[in-house]
């Protein structure tokens, strides 16, 4: 028994020595976990630390100004505009400049000061951007907390038996704040990216590991043709998978598709192009399939976290927000939600399309250069 334990311990020591002496193995053990820890630690947050809001106060009485001051003093709220007409609300929410608009009606103060108790309860309207249902619900909880504090103070001062201000909320783009409407379209981008990256990243590494890569070099195929042949399967698989998930999203889950389908597919094609470029870049650097698989996951996990799929990019630290501009999934997530929930077309999505085209062109060019360099 002791001799068997000694042999096992000797083998264990040998494996650890071999593992830590190899620079590539050390980098695999240390680098990816640290990178993902930093990304998760800074980017994956469900807190709302900066809620941009606007005030539309038609009352202008002392009590309504007191309610305004309650929001101004809240650390999580940041006023971006003071509205003087109802027509100013839509542009603020459409452009995401304001997450919510607090509308205080004309007779808010009069109703609170009325001696007739039946008229005491005064409505307070909150118009909120419902495109990100999770963020909207968190923001509404913060608003409700401030209004509840205001109500308790007023009830104590006036000796009222019930709440004086009644909160009325209305969510734009997603009236019922269905979380499915927010999350399910994003899954199209996630799964298409996973399929494209994995298929493309493994292709050249598999040829090298199986020893068939040298056979490609003696064929009449040029390096560019080989690269194109390796890129197309991942692109076509991602396109087919994206189409299937799109149909399931609309027909099975009932998520409304309000915008331009051609614009959506243009975005999907450019997104897959950038994914193919990243996959070929990983494949050009990897020697084995194991390295290619690890490189693919090392790219995909931060890409998903930094895309705004689950947590708003605005809540991330400034330096992390700057990194998200290199993530093609960030732009495609915006396209998906704008097409599904806002009814957007090419005119609105142009600012999201060209960055993906630039990322795809850059990664494909770098992958082609590395591919030719490794062939030589």
BALOBA-1460 file (C-alpha; in Angstrom, 3 decimals):
// residues 376
<rec num="1" residu="x" x="0.000" y="0.000" z="0.000"/>
<rec num="2" residu="x" x="2.805" y="2.384" z="0.966"/>
<rec num="3" residu="x" x="4.791" y="1.529" z="-2.187"/>
<rec num="4" residu="x" x="1.738" y="2.208" z="-4.371"/>
<rec num="5" residu="x" x="1.208" y="5.568" z="-2.673"/>
<rec num="6" residu="x" x="4.889" y="6.411" z="-3.207"/>
<rec num="7" residu="x" x="4.645" y="5.601" z="-6.907"/>
<rec num="8" residu="x" x="1.483" y="7.677" z="-7.307"/>
<rec num="9" residu="x" x="3.072" y="10.615" z="-5.469"/>
<rec num="10" residu="x" x="6.170" y="10.340" z="-7.662"/>
<rec num="11" residu="x" x="4.017" y="10.395" z="-10.797"/>
<rec num="12" residu="x" x="2.027" y="13.323" z="-9.387"/>
<rec num="13" residu="x" x="5.231" y="15.259" z="-8.737"/>
<rec num="14" residu="x" x="6.490" y="14.474" z="-12.239"/>
<rec num="15" residu="x" x="3.243" y="15.749" z="-13.823"/>
<rec num="16" residu="x" x="3.357" y="18.991" z="-11.815"/>
<rec num="17" residu="x" x="7.006" y="19.571" z="-12.756"/>
<rec num="18" residu="x" x="6.259" y="18.951" z="-16.430"/>
<rec num="19" residu="x" x="3.241" y="21.238" z="-16.237"/>
<rec num="20" residu="x" x="4.978" y="24.184" z="-14.591"/>
<rec num="21" residu="x" x="8.251" y="23.907" z="-16.564"/>
<rec num="22" residu="x" x="6.394" y="24.355" z="-19.851"/>
<rec num="23" residu="x" x="5.864" y="28.119" z="-20.489"/>
<rec num="24" residu="x" x="2.720" y="27.491" z="-22.553"/>
<rec num="25" residu="x" x="1.170" y="25.368" z="-19.802"/>
<rec num="26" residu="x" x="1.976" y="28.007" z="-17.199"/>
<rec num="27" residu="x" x="0.366" y="30.723" z="-19.306"/>
<rec num="28" residu="x" x="-2.751" y="28.570" z="-19.791"/>
<rec num="29" residu="x" x="-3.080" y="28.028" z="-16.047"/>
<rec num="30" residu="x" x="-2.445" y="31.620" z="-14.986"/>
<rec num="31" residu="x" x="-3.456" y="33.940" z="-17.837"/>
<rec num="32" residu="x" x="-7.056" y="32.980" z="-18.763"/>
<rec num="33" residu="x" x="-8.381" y="32.715" z="-15.180"/>
<rec num="34" residu="x" x="-6.910" y="36.118" z="-14.279"/>
<rec num="35" residu="x" x="-8.308" y="37.761" z="-17.403"/>
<rec num="36" residu="x" x="-11.775" y="36.311" z="-16.827"/>
<rec num="37" residu="x" x="-11.674" y="37.226" z="-13.129"/>
<rec num="38" residu="x" x="-10.945" y="40.858" z="-14.015"/>
<rec num="39" residu="x" x="-13.649" y="40.932" z="-16.689"/>
<rec num="40" residu="x" x="-16.275" y="39.358" z="-14.424"/>
<rec num="41" residu="x" x="-15.254" y="41.443" z="-11.431"/>
<rec num="42" residu="x" x="-15.612" y="44.785" z="-13.190"/>
<rec num="43" residu="x" x="-18.170" y="44.153" z="-15.919"/>
<rec num="44" residu="x" x="-20.641" y="41.674" z="-14.398"/>
<rec num="45" residu="x" x="-22.624" y="43.909" z="-12.086"/>
<rec num="46" residu="x" x="-26.367" y="44.221" z="-11.589"/>
<rec num="47" residu="x" x="-26.120" y="47.446" z="-9.609"/>
<rec num="48" residu="x" x="-27.327" y="50.728" z="-11.060"/>
<rec num="49" residu="x" x="-24.880" y="53.396" z="-9.986"/>
<rec num="50" residu="x" x="-25.789" y="56.122" z="-12.466"/>
<rec num="51" residu="x" x="-29.426" y="56.396" z="-13.544"/>
<rec num="52" residu="x" x="-29.880" y="59.230" z="-16.068"/>
<rec num="53" residu="x" x="-33.303" y="60.795" z="-15.609"/>
<rec num="54" residu="x" x="-35.279" y="63.851" z="-16.651"/>
<rec num="55" residu="x" x="-37.919" y="65.840" z="-14.777"/>
<rec num="56" residu="x" x="-41.134" y="67.066" z="-16.373"/>
<rec num="57" residu="x" x="-42.719" y="69.174" z="-13.639"/>
<rec num="58" residu="x" x="-45.970" y="70.857" z="-14.619"/>
<rec num="59" residu="x" x="-46.802" y="71.796" z="-11.033"/>
<rec num="60" residu="x" x="-43.888" y="74.030" z="-9.918"/>
<rec num="61" residu="x" x="-45.269" y="74.136" z="-6.370"/>
<rec num="62" residu="x" x="-43.168" y="73.837" z="-3.226"/>
<rec num="63" residu="x" x="-44.186" y="70.222" z="-2.679"/>
<rec num="64" residu="x" x="-43.268" y="69.137" z="-6.186"/>
<rec num="65" residu="x" x="-39.903" y="70.877" z="-5.810"/>
<rec num="66" residu="x" x="-39.425" y="68.930" z="-2.596"/>
<rec num="67" residu="x" x="-39.983" y="65.697" z="-4.516"/>
<rec num="68" residu="x" x="-37.532" y="66.885" z="-7.185"/>
<rec num="69" residu="x" x="-34.951" y="67.496" z="-4.453"/>
<rec num="70" residu="x" x="-35.447" y="63.938" z="-3.183"/>
<rec num="71" residu="x" x="-34.391" y="62.561" z="-6.569"/>
<rec num="72" residu="x" x="-31.572" y="65.088" z="-6.919"/>
<rec num="73" residu="x" x="-30.169" y="63.996" z="-3.562"/>
<rec num="74" residu="x" x="-30.228" y="60.289" z="-4.382"/>
<rec num="75" residu="x" x="-26.665" y="59.075" z="-5.156"/>
<rec num="76" residu="x" x="-27.773" y="56.683" z="-7.910"/>
<rec num="77" residu="x" x="-29.704" y="59.302" z="-9.913"/>
<rec num="78" residu="x" x="-28.213" y="61.820" z="-12.324"/>
<rec num="79" residu="x" x="-30.446" y="64.456" z="-13.899"/>
<rec num="80" residu="x" x="-29.685" y="64.963" z="-17.581"/>
<rec num="81" residu="x" x="-32.567" y="67.248" z="-18.572"/>
<rec num="82" residu="x" x="-35.419" y="69.384" z="-17.312"/>
<rec num="83" residu="x" x="-38.387" y="69.062" z="-19.670"/>
<rec num="84" residu="x" x="-40.778" y="71.901" z="-20.378"/>
<rec num="85" residu="x" x="-43.040" y="70.212" z="-22.963"/>
<rec num="86" residu="x" x="-44.335" y="66.675" z="-23.525"/>
<rec num="87" residu="x" x="-42.735" y="66.534" z="-26.978"/>
<rec num="88" residu="x" x="-39.264" y="66.494" z="-25.406"/>
<rec num="89" residu="x" x="-39.813" y="63.122" z="-23.716"/>
<rec num="90" residu="x" x="-39.611" y="60.842" z="-26.762"/>
<rec num="91" residu="x" x="-36.188" y="62.011" z="-28.083"/>
<rec num="92" residu="x" x="-34.617" y="61.631" z="-24.632"/>
<rec num="93" residu="x" x="-35.739" y="58.028" z="-24.193"/>
<rec num="94" residu="x" x="-35.240" y="57.019" z="-27.842"/>
<rec num="95" residu="x" x="-31.603" y="58.169" z="-27.768"/>
<rec num="96" residu="x" x="-31.033" y="56.533" z="-24.349"/>
<rec num="97" residu="x" x="-29.958" y="59.904" z="-22.977"/>
<rec num="98" residu="x" x="-32.465" y="59.374" z="-20.174"/>
<rec num="99" residu="x" x="-33.442" y="56.009" z="-18.734"/>
<rec num="100" residu="x" x="-36.611" y="57.429" z="-17.212"/>
<rec num="101" residu="x" x="-38.709" y="60.598" z="-17.095"/>
<rec num="102" residu="x" x="-40.500" y="61.650" z="-13.906"/>
<rec num="103" residu="x" x="-43.727" y="63.471" z="-14.780"/>
<rec num="104" residu="x" x="-45.318" y="65.557" z="-12.012"/>
<rec num="105" residu="x" x="-48.823" y="66.664" z="-12.988"/>
<rec num="106" residu="x" x="-50.229" y="70.188" z="-12.824"/>
<rec num="107" residu="x" x="-52.295" y="69.696" z="-9.647"/>
<rec num="108" residu="x" x="-49.834" y="67.529" z="-7.724"/>
<rec num="109" residu="x" x="-49.341" y="70.019" z="-4.869"/>
<rec num="110" residu="x" x="-53.018" y="71.083" z="-4.821"/>
<rec num="111" residu="x" x="-54.173" y="67.506" z="-4.359"/>
<rec num="112" residu="x" x="-51.712" y="66.833" z="-1.570"/>
<rec num="113" residu="x" x="-52.825" y="70.011" z="0.254"/>
<rec num="114" residu="x" x="-56.533" y="69.431" z="-0.334"/>
<rec num="115" residu="x" x="-58.721" y="69.100" z="2.729"/>
<rec num="116" residu="x" x="-60.880" y="66.569" z="0.890"/>
<rec num="117" residu="x" x="-59.213" y="63.230" z="1.653"/>
<rec num="118" residu="x" x="-60.688" y="61.606" z="-1.461"/>
<rec num="119" residu="x" x="-58.683" y="64.056" z="-3.549"/>
<rec num="120" residu="x" x="-55.511" y="63.833" z="-1.490"/>
<rec num="121" residu="x" x="-53.871" y="60.950" z="-3.350"/>
<rec num="122" residu="x" x="-51.954" y="62.457" z="-6.251"/>
<rec num="123" residu="x" x="-50.609" y="60.448" z="-9.205"/>
<rec num="124" residu="x" x="-46.923" y="60.579" z="-10.089"/>
<rec num="125" residu="x" x="-46.068" y="59.199" z="-13.535"/>
<rec num="126" residu="x" x="-42.758" y="57.536" z="-14.450"/>
<rec num="127" residu="x" x="-41.998" y="56.877" z="-18.137"/>
<rec num="128" residu="x" x="-39.145" y="54.376" z="-18.411"/>
<rec num="129" residu="x" x="-37.076" y="52.802" z="-21.179"/>
<rec num="130" residu="x" x="-38.143" y="49.151" z="-21.162"/>
<rec num="131" residu="x" x="-35.680" y="47.827" z="-23.742"/>
<rec num="132" residu="x" x="-33.529" y="46.360" z="-20.967"/>
<rec num="133" residu="x" x="-36.233" y="44.920" z="-18.726"/>
<rec num="134" residu="x" x="-33.806" y="44.018" z="-15.936"/>
<rec num="135" residu="x" x="-32.403" y="47.555" z="-15.757"/>
<rec num="136" residu="x" x="-35.901" y="49.046" z="-15.965"/>
<rec num="137" residu="x" x="-37.161" y="46.977" z="-13.058"/>
<rec num="138" residu="x" x="-34.120" y="47.856" z="-10.926"/>
<rec num="139" residu="x" x="-34.558" y="51.552" z="-11.712"/>
<rec num="140" residu="x" x="-38.261" y="51.369" z="-10.857"/>
<rec num="141" residu="x" x="-37.383" y="49.825" z="-7.499"/>
<rec num="142" residu="x" x="-35.066" y="52.772" z="-6.809"/>
<rec num="143" residu="x" x="-37.800" y="55.235" z="-7.825"/>
<rec num="144" residu="x" x="-40.334" y="53.437" z="-5.657"/>
<rec num="145" residu="x" x="-37.971" y="53.610" z="-2.683"/>
<rec num="146" residu="x" x="-37.603" y="57.408" z="-3.030"/>
<rec num="147" residu="x" x="-41.361" y="57.919" z="-3.448"/>
<rec num="148" residu="x" x="-42.046" y="55.689" z="-0.428"/>
<rec num="149" residu="x" x="-39.685" y="57.805" z="1.702"/>
<rec num="150" residu="x" x="-41.452" y="60.961" z="0.474"/>
<rec num="151" residu="x" x="-44.842" y="59.440" z="1.310"/>
<rec num="152" residu="x" x="-43.791" y="58.397" z="4.803"/>
<rec num="153" residu="x" x="-42.485" y="61.877" z="5.597"/>
<rec num="154" residu="x" x="-45.680" y="63.518" z="4.277"/>
<rec num="155" residu="x" x="-47.910" y="61.070" z="6.149"/>
<rec num="156" residu="x" x="-46.034" y="61.781" z="9.385"/>
<rec num="157" residu="x" x="-46.339" y="65.539" z="8.914"/>
<rec num="158" residu="x" x="-50.034" y="65.499" z="7.946"/>
<rec num="159" residu="x" x="-51.235" y="62.494" z="9.902"/>
<rec num="160" residu="x" x="-52.657" y="60.766" z="6.810"/>
<rec num="161" residu="x" x="-53.757" y="57.113" z="7.067"/>
<rec num="162" residu="x" x="-52.583" y="56.111" z="3.547"/>
<rec num="163" residu="x" x="-50.043" y="57.029" z="0.888"/>
<rec num="164" residu="x" x="-50.532" y="60.549" z="-0.535"/>
<rec num="165" residu="x" x="-48.625" y="60.028" z="-3.816"/>
<rec num="166" residu="x" x="-49.534" y="57.135" z="-6.120"/>
<rec num="167" residu="x" x="-46.789" y="55.921" z="-8.455"/>
<rec num="168" residu="x" x="-47.874" y="55.139" z="-12.012"/>
<rec num="169" residu="x" x="-45.302" y="53.617" z="-14.370"/>
<rec num="170" residu="x" x="-45.298" y="53.128" z="-18.117"/>
<rec num="171" residu="x" x="-42.523" y="51.216" z="-19.904"/>
<rec num="172" residu="x" x="-41.745" y="52.108" z="-23.513"/>
<rec num="173" residu="x" x="-40.802" y="49.485" z="-26.146"/>
<rec num="174" residu="x" x="-41.583" y="46.672" z="-23.673"/>
<rec num="175" residu="x" x="-44.880" y="47.610" z="-21.941"/>
<rec num="176" residu="x" x="-45.019" y="44.598" z="-19.609"/>
<rec num="177" residu="x" x="-41.239" y="44.535" z="-18.989"/>
<rec num="178" residu="x" x="-41.048" y="40.990" z="-20.327"/>
<rec num="179" residu="x" x="-37.502" y="39.799" z="-19.615"/>
<rec num="180" residu="x" x="-37.864" y="37.323" z="-22.486"/>
<rec num="181" residu="x" x="-38.146" y="40.200" z="-24.976"/>
<rec num="182" residu="x" x="-34.773" y="41.477" z="-23.778"/>
<rec num="183" residu="x" x="-32.778" y="38.257" z="-23.311"/>
<rec num="184" residu="x" x="-34.005" y="35.942" z="-26.096"/>
<rec num="185" residu="x" x="-32.935" y="38.159" z="-29.062"/>
<rec num="186" residu="x" x="-29.482" y="38.428" z="-27.486"/>
<rec num="187" residu="x" x="-29.177" y="34.642" z="-27.540"/>
<rec num="188" residu="x" x="-29.145" y="34.811" z="-31.356"/>
<rec num="189" residu="x" x="-25.830" y="36.675" z="-31.209"/>
<rec num="190" residu="x" x="-24.364" y="34.495" z="-28.457"/>
<rec num="191" residu="x" x="-25.058" y="31.131" z="-30.077"/>
<rec num="192" residu="x" x="-24.088" y="32.307" z="-33.567"/>
<rec num="193" residu="x" x="-20.772" y="33.563" z="-32.161"/>
<rec num="194" residu="x" x="-20.088" y="30.301" z="-30.310"/>
<rec num="195" residu="x" x="-20.746" y="28.154" z="-33.386"/>
<rec num="196" residu="x" x="-18.720" y="30.374" z="-35.725"/>
<rec num="197" residu="x" x="-15.727" y="30.789" z="-33.406"/>
<rec num="198" residu="x" x="-15.494" y="27.091" z="-32.503"/>
<rec num="199" residu="x" x="-15.808" y="25.819" z="-36.074"/>
<rec num="200" residu="x" x="-13.316" y="28.350" z="-37.450"/>
<rec num="201" residu="x" x="-10.805" y="28.199" z="-34.578"/>
<rec num="202" residu="x" x="-10.507" y="24.415" z="-34.781"/>
<rec num="203" residu="x" x="-10.093" y="24.138" z="-38.535"/>
<rec num="204" residu="x" x="-6.394" y="24.953" z="-39.099"/>
<rec num="205" residu="x" x="-5.337" y="23.544" z="-35.716"/>
<rec num="206" residu="x" x="-7.000" y="20.226" z="-36.599"/>
<rec num="207" residu="x" x="-5.107" y="20.075" z="-39.883"/>
<rec num="208" residu="x" x="-1.808" y="20.684" z="-38.079"/>
<rec num="209" residu="x" x="-2.521" y="18.143" z="-35.350"/>
<rec num="210" residu="x" x="-3.573" y="15.440" z="-37.814"/>
<rec num="211" residu="x" x="-0.592" y="16.133" z="-40.068"/>
<rec num="212" residu="x" x="-2.689" y="16.999" z="-43.126"/>
<rec num="213" residu="x" x="-1.802" y="20.691" z="-43.178"/>
<rec num="214" residu="x" x="1.379" y="20.027" z="-45.198"/>
<rec num="215" residu="x" x="-0.713" y="18.206" z="-47.798"/>
<rec num="216" residu="x" x="-2.700" y="21.403" z="-48.363"/>
<rec num="217" residu="x" x="0.506" y="23.280" z="-49.089"/>
<rec num="218" residu="x" x="1.382" y="21.053" z="-52.074"/>
<rec num="219" residu="x" x="-2.042" y="21.425" z="-53.691"/>
<rec num="220" residu="x" x="-2.683" y="24.052" z="-56.400"/>
<rec num="221" residu="x" x="-4.658" y="26.076" z="-53.851"/>
<rec num="222" residu="x" x="-3.271" y="29.510" z="-53.036"/>
<rec num="223" residu="x" x="-3.020" y="30.686" z="-49.386"/>
<rec num="224" residu="x" x="-5.959" y="33.048" z="-49.856"/>
<rec num="225" residu="x" x="-8.089" y="30.245" z="-51.290"/>
<rec num="226" residu="x" x="-7.202" y="27.951" z="-48.395"/>
<rec num="227" residu="x" x="-8.095" y="30.708" z="-45.941"/>
<rec num="228" residu="x" x="-11.411" y="31.324" z="-47.704"/>
<rec num="229" residu="x" x="-12.207" y="27.595" z="-47.676"/>
<rec num="230" residu="x" x="-11.532" y="27.510" z="-43.943"/>
<rec num="231" residu="x" x="-13.614" y="30.631" z="-43.284"/>
<rec num="232" residu="x" x="-16.790" y="29.814" z="-45.226"/>
<rec num="233" residu="x" x="-17.992" y="26.780" z="-43.198"/>
<rec num="234" residu="x" x="-18.052" y="28.749" z="-39.943"/>
<rec num="235" residu="x" x="-19.786" y="31.683" z="-41.646"/>
<rec num="236" residu="x" x="-22.483" y="29.516" z="-43.257"/>
<rec num="237" residu="x" x="-23.079" y="27.490" z="-40.087"/>
<rec num="238" residu="x" x="-23.446" y="30.695" z="-38.069"/>
<rec num="239" residu="x" x="-25.860" y="32.119" z="-40.659"/>
<rec num="240" residu="x" x="-27.992" y="28.961" z="-40.652"/>
<rec num="241" residu="x" x="-27.985" y="28.730" z="-36.865"/>
<rec num="242" residu="x" x="-28.842" y="32.413" z="-36.528"/>
<rec num="243" residu="x" x="-31.808" y="31.953" z="-38.893"/>
<rec num="244" residu="x" x="-33.151" y="28.969" z="-36.965"/>
<rec num="245" residu="x" x="-32.861" y="30.778" z="-33.615"/>
<rec num="246" residu="x" x="-34.470" y="33.878" z="-35.143"/>
<rec num="247" residu="x" x="-37.491" y="31.848" z="-36.254"/>
<rec num="248" residu="x" x="-37.780" y="30.205" z="-32.825"/>
<rec num="249" residu="x" x="-37.539" y="33.612" z="-31.140"/>
<rec num="250" residu="x" x="-40.414" y="35.031" z="-33.186"/>
<rec num="251" residu="x" x="-42.657" y="32.002" z="-33.697"/>
<rec num="252" residu="x" x="-42.170" y="30.102" z="-30.448"/>
<rec num="253" residu="x" x="-41.315" y="32.739" z="-27.846"/>
<rec num="254" residu="x" x="-43.493" y="35.433" z="-29.417"/>
<rec num="255" residu="x" x="-40.913" y="38.214" z="-29.319"/>
<rec num="256" residu="x" x="-42.070" y="40.958" z="-31.730"/>
<rec num="257" residu="x" x="-39.860" y="41.625" z="-34.755"/>
<rec num="258" residu="x" x="-40.727" y="45.242" z="-35.539"/>
<rec num="259" residu="x" x="-37.797" y="46.400" z="-37.659"/>
<rec num="260" residu="x" x="-36.088" y="45.709" z="-40.968"/>
<rec num="261" residu="x" x="-35.220" y="42.043" z="-41.609"/>
<rec num="262" residu="x" x="-32.669" y="42.927" z="-44.361"/>
<rec num="263" residu="x" x="-30.929" y="45.288" z="-41.923"/>
<rec num="264" residu="x" x="-30.888" y="42.517" z="-39.319"/>
<rec num="265" residu="x" x="-29.316" y="40.049" z="-41.762"/>
<rec num="266" residu="x" x="-26.776" y="42.630" z="-42.880"/>
<rec num="267" residu="x" x="-25.800" y="43.023" z="-39.240"/>
<rec num="268" residu="x" x="-25.674" y="39.234" z="-38.791"/>
<rec num="269" residu="x" x="-23.409" y="38.842" z="-41.846"/>
<rec num="270" residu="x" x="-20.967" y="41.518" z="-40.663"/>
<rec num="271" residu="x" x="-21.024" y="40.080" z="-37.146"/>
<rec num="272" residu="x" x="-20.230" y="36.594" z="-38.444"/>
<rec num="273" residu="x" x="-17.473" y="38.095" z="-40.604"/>
<rec num="274" residu="x" x="-15.821" y="39.553" z="-37.510"/>
<rec num="275" residu="x" x="-16.342" y="36.233" z="-35.688"/>
<rec num="276" residu="x" x="-14.723" y="34.304" z="-38.545"/>
<rec num="277" residu="x" x="-11.780" y="36.720" z="-38.474"/>
<rec num="278" residu="x" x="-11.305" y="36.178" z="-34.724"/>
<rec num="279" residu="x" x="-11.621" y="32.409" z="-35.173"/>
<rec num="280" residu="x" x="-9.038" y="32.298" z="-37.958"/>
<rec num="281" residu="x" x="-6.735" y="34.470" z="-35.874"/>
<rec num="282" residu="x" x="-6.982" y="31.981" z="-33.001"/>
<rec num="283" residu="x" x="-6.546" y="29.059" z="-35.406"/>
<rec num="284" residu="x" x="-3.444" y="30.630" z="-36.961"/>
<rec num="285" residu="x" x="-1.804" y="30.947" z="-33.529"/>
<rec num="286" residu="x" x="-2.843" y="27.554" z="-32.132"/>
<rec num="287" residu="x" x="-0.735" y="24.458" z="-32.743"/>
<rec num="288" residu="x" x="-3.174" y="21.891" z="-31.307"/>
<rec num="289" residu="x" x="-6.954" y="21.622" z="-31.144"/>
<rec num="290" residu="x" x="-6.760" y="21.941" z="-27.366"/>
<rec num="291" residu="x" x="-5.034" y="25.306" z="-27.693"/>
<rec num="292" residu="x" x="-7.584" y="26.415" z="-30.290"/>
<rec num="293" residu="x" x="-10.482" y="25.397" z="-28.024"/>
<rec num="294" residu="x" x="-8.988" y="27.241" z="-25.069"/>
<rec num="295" residu="x" x="-8.337" y="30.329" z="-27.204"/>
<rec num="296" residu="x" x="-11.924" y="30.272" z="-28.454"/>
<rec num="297" residu="x" x="-13.362" y="30.193" z="-24.944"/>
<rec num="298" residu="x" x="-10.874" y="32.804" z="-23.775"/>
<rec num="299" residu="x" x="-12.304" y="35.104" z="-26.472"/>
<rec num="300" residu="x" x="-15.978" y="34.193" z="-26.103"/>
<rec num="301" residu="x" x="-16.463" y="34.579" z="-22.350"/>
<rec num="302" residu="x" x="-15.211" y="38.198" z="-22.150"/>
<rec num="303" residu="x" x="-16.990" y="38.992" z="-25.426"/>
<rec num="304" residu="x" x="-20.337" y="37.901" z="-23.958"/>
<rec num="305" residu="x" x="-19.784" y="39.697" z="-20.640"/>
<rec num="306" residu="x" x="-18.657" y="42.932" z="-22.333"/>
<rec num="307" residu="x" x="-21.474" y="42.901" z="-24.901"/>
<rec num="308" residu="x" x="-24.153" y="44.214" z="-22.548"/>
<rec num="309" residu="x" x="-26.123" y="40.966" z="-22.851"/>
<rec num="310" residu="x" x="-26.923" y="40.773" z="-19.138"/>
<rec num="311" residu="x" x="-25.456" y="43.889" z="-17.523"/>
<rec num="312" residu="x" x="-25.604" y="47.431" z="-18.968"/>
<rec num="313" residu="x" x="-22.338" y="48.729" z="-20.405"/>
<rec num="314" residu="x" x="-23.071" y="52.121" z="-18.818"/>
<rec num="315" residu="x" x="-22.651" y="50.546" z="-15.371"/>
<rec num="316" residu="x" x="-19.126" y="49.326" z="-16.133"/>
<rec num="317" residu="x" x="-16.002" y="51.323" z="-15.201"/>
<rec num="318" residu="x" x="-14.823" y="53.762" z="-17.923"/>
<rec num="319" residu="x" x="-11.758" y="51.725" z="-18.907"/>
<rec num="320" residu="x" x="-13.917" y="48.586" z="-19.324"/>
<rec num="321" residu="x" x="-16.416" y="50.570" z="-21.415"/>
<rec num="322" residu="x" x="-13.534" y="51.565" z="-23.705"/>
<rec num="323" residu="x" x="-12.588" y="47.888" z="-24.178"/>
<rec num="324" residu="x" x="-16.153" y="47.028" z="-25.239"/>
<rec num="325" residu="x" x="-15.668" y="48.994" z="-28.471"/>
<rec num="326" residu="x" x="-13.410" y="46.129" z="-29.651"/>
<rec num="327" residu="x" x="-16.152" y="43.568" z="-29.057"/>
<rec num="328" residu="x" x="-18.245" y="42.842" z="-32.190"/>
<rec num="329" residu="x" x="-20.972" y="41.264" z="-30.049"/>
<rec num="330" residu="x" x="-21.569" y="44.653" z="-28.402"/>
<rec num="331" residu="x" x="-22.677" y="46.131" z="-31.734"/>
<rec num="332" residu="x" x="-24.752" y="43.123" z="-32.779"/>
<rec num="333" residu="x" x="-26.582" y="43.095" z="-29.433"/>
<rec num="334" residu="x" x="-27.560" y="46.706" z="-30.069"/>
<rec num="335" residu="x" x="-28.726" y="45.824" z="-33.593"/>
<rec num="336" residu="x" x="-30.823" y="42.898" z="-32.345"/>
<rec num="337" residu="x" x="-32.618" y="44.926" z="-29.697"/>
<rec num="338" residu="x" x="-33.139" y="47.928" z="-31.941"/>
<rec num="339" residu="x" x="-34.630" y="45.794" z="-34.720"/>
<rec num="340" residu="x" x="-36.783" y="43.648" z="-32.432"/>
<rec num="341" residu="x" x="-38.056" y="46.256" z="-29.979"/>
<rec num="342" residu="x" x="-37.622" y="49.649" z="-31.663"/>
<rec num="343" residu="x" x="-38.413" y="48.818" z="-35.284"/>
<rec num="344" residu="x" x="-35.071" y="50.152" z="-36.526"/>
<rec num="345" residu="x" x="-33.804" y="50.053" z="-40.112"/>
<rec num="346" residu="x" x="-30.576" y="50.778" z="-41.985"/>
<rec num="347" residu="x" x="-30.722" y="54.511" z="-41.238"/>
<rec num="348" residu="x" x="-30.593" y="53.901" z="-37.477"/>
<rec num="349" residu="x" x="-28.202" y="50.945" z="-37.545"/>
<rec num="350" residu="x" x="-25.437" y="52.415" z="-39.707"/>
<rec num="351" residu="x" x="-23.445" y="53.452" z="-36.634"/>
<rec num="352" residu="x" x="-23.444" y="49.820" z="-35.454"/>
<rec num="353" residu="x" x="-22.706" y="48.194" z="-38.824"/>
<rec num="354" residu="x" x="-19.455" y="49.866" z="-39.816"/>
<rec num="355" residu="x" x="-17.531" y="49.008" z="-36.580"/>
<rec num="356" residu="x" x="-18.233" y="45.301" z="-37.134"/>
<rec num="357" residu="x" x="-17.060" y="45.626" z="-40.742"/>
<rec num="358" residu="x" x="-13.849" y="47.295" z="-39.519"/>
<rec num="359" residu="x" x="-13.245" y="44.616" z="-36.864"/>
<rec num="360" residu="x" x="-13.861" y="41.859" z="-39.409"/>
<rec num="361" residu="x" x="-11.516" y="43.428" z="-41.984"/>
<rec num="362" residu="x" x="-8.761" y="43.917" z="-39.379"/>
<rec num="363" residu="x" x="-8.963" y="40.398" z="-37.926"/>
<rec num="364" residu="x" x="-9.170" y="38.748" z="-41.354"/>
<rec num="365" residu="x" x="-6.161" y="40.730" z="-42.607"/>
<rec num="366" residu="x" x="-4.122" y="39.834" z="-39.512"/>
<rec num="367" residu="x" x="-5.185" y="36.180" z="-39.724"/>
<rec num="368" residu="x" x="-4.204" y="36.081" z="-43.416"/>
<rec num="369" residu="x" x="-0.799" y="37.556" z="-42.636"/>
<rec num="370" residu="x" x="-0.195" y="35.049" z="-39.827"/>
<rec num="371" residu="x" x="-1.445" y="32.223" z="-42.015"/>
<rec num="372" residu="x" x="1.019" y="33.060" z="-44.808"/>
<rec num="373" residu="x" x="3.798" y="33.603" z="-42.258"/>
<rec num="374" residu="x" x="3.229" y="30.166" z="-40.693"/>
<rec num="375" residu="x" x="3.139" y="28.547" z="-44.132"/>
<rec num="376" residu="x" x="6.547" y="29.985" z="-44.942"/>
